[in-house]
Amino acid sequence: MSMRFTQLQCKEVICLRDGRRLGYVTDVQLEVPEGNVIAIVVPGHCRMFGLGSRAEDYLIPWSCIRRIGPDTVLVDIKPEDCRVPRTKAKPGWHF
């Protein structure tokens, strides 16, 4: 199966274990130089009406993805096990 990142980016991630909506795919983690996808990144939920910081991100291993449909990505993982702290972006240009 072949898919562009922009097609994956618009899909909602749903956990099969408890039916929880985790959010939308915003990024992928790649293995360089092979180019294999290692994981997808889903940002944590906003706190305090979107004014405060976000909760920790979900880093979901590619092996835990069970199905990619037209609108959703179904994953089989405990959401608590795939939490990673958010990294703060430094001001300026990023390459």
N, C-alpha and C positions, 0 to 999 in steps of 0.2 A: 504494500500500500504506500502510496506517495501522497504527501500533503504539504502545502506551504505553511509557513509559520503564521501568516496572517489568517489562514483558515482555522488554525488551532486556537489562536488568540481570542476569538469571539465565542468560545464554547464555555459553558458553565460546568464546573466540576462537582459531582455528586458522589458522596461516600455510600457504598453498597451496604456497609455494616449497620448504619443507623439511619440512612436516608437523608443525612444532613447535607445542606448546600454549603460547599466550602468557598465558592466564589468563582471568578473567571480566570482563565489562564492569562498571565501577563508576560511570562518569560520562559525560556527553556535553558537547561544547563547542558552544555555539549562537552564531549570528550575530544580534545584537540591533540593531534592533527587528524585523527580518524574521522571525526565529524559525527560520531554516534550521539544520539540523544540519551542523556543519563537520567534527567528528571524534568518535571514541569514545575513552575513556580506559580503559586496562587497567593496574592497578598492577603494579609489578615484583615479582619473587619475593622471598620472605623470605630473609634471610641468617642463618646460624648458628642453625638450629633455631627460627626465629621470635623470637629474643631480640634480635637486632641490628636495624639499620635495614633498610629494603627497598632493592632495586636501583632504578634509574631506571624511571619509568613509560613505557608505550607510549602515544603519541598518534597514533592511526591515522586518517588522513584518510578522510572518508566516501566519496570517489571510489575508494578502494582496496578497499572492501567488495564482494565478488563475489556472495555469497549469504547470506541470513539464513534459517536453517532453524529447526525447532522447538526444538533444543537448542544449536545452534552458529552462529557467525558465521565465514564463510570470508573471509579477506583475502589479497590478493595484494600483498605488500610485503616488503622486506628488513627483518627486525626491528631490525637495527642502525641503520637509517635513520630510525626513528620513535621513538627514545629521547629522553626529556626528563627533566631533573633533577626530583626530587620537591621540592615546596614545603612548607616547614614551617608548620604551622598555628599561629597565635598563640593563646595562651590567652584565653578569654573568649567572648563571643557573636559569632557571624558572621551577617551578613545579606546 
